[in-house]
Amino acid sequence: MLYSIFAYDNENSLPLRAKARPEHIARLKALHENNRLVLAGPNPAIDSIEPGEAGFSGSLIVAEFPSLDAAKEWANSDPYVAAGVYKKVEIKPFKQVLPPPIEN
């Protein structure tokens, strides 16, 4: 089943993001390589694709996991959590309607 992972950044998280980013991206790439990642990306803190020093207010990941507990375990093990980037992470079941999901 798919799960949405909404993560909310702490204030001034940009330096923490930069430091933990390689490990964070490696985990997302592993999901992608296993055909489990639907989408992932940060929310710019301002209305710009490149927010510069304004940084990001959070992130969204939609991915497949065997259960809600597995999704929570994966999300709570993220390097951004360990680095203090995120102040709050919400994981919820997600039903993809559009575009239609690709059948494996």
C-alpha angles and dihedrals in degrees: 000000000000122000131191117222113200113188125186120207127231116237115281093013096148097096090046091050092051093053096047097035100097093056092042092052092046090058092049091049089053090054090048093049088053091051092244100113119090097173142333136183148125129267110237112230090227133037095274135097087224106041096177114193091356086075125184136314096207146309141260126212126177113190144147120259132167092242145354089259091054091050091050092048091050093047094046090052093056115126089232089062092050091046093052096246093128125058094182136015124192122192120192137167110262130205113202112214104162132063091024111252117258112248114232 
